[in-house]
Amino acid sequence: MRQPEVLPINLSHTPTNAYAYYNLGVVIHEKRQLDEAITYYKKAIQIDPNLTDAYYNLGIALQEEEQFEEAITYYQKALRL
């Protein structure tokens, strides 16, 4: 069964909602669009620096991109929260 495409989402009405960016990152990550997912996780962290799951998922995405040193940095940040 073919998965439906993710439609472009306008987050301009929720520019300060870290969970909106985080959740979009999760959906994009599941579609294996890692660069875009990384962007959304970083935006979520920028809005809410205490969003532990965003740090953790960002670490996973970076690890999958074989950016191991940066991934470790985000895993460590997640552990500190």
Number of C-alpha atoms within 10 A of each C-alpha: 3 4 6 6 7 10 6 6 7 8 12 8 7 11 13 15 15 22 19 16 23 26 16 20 28 21 13 18 21 11 13 13 13 20 14 15 26 24 15 24 28 20 22 27 21 13 15 15 15 15 18 18 17 29 26 21 22 30 26 21 25 21 15 13 13 11 13 14 11 14 22 16 14 20 19 14 16 19 10 9 11
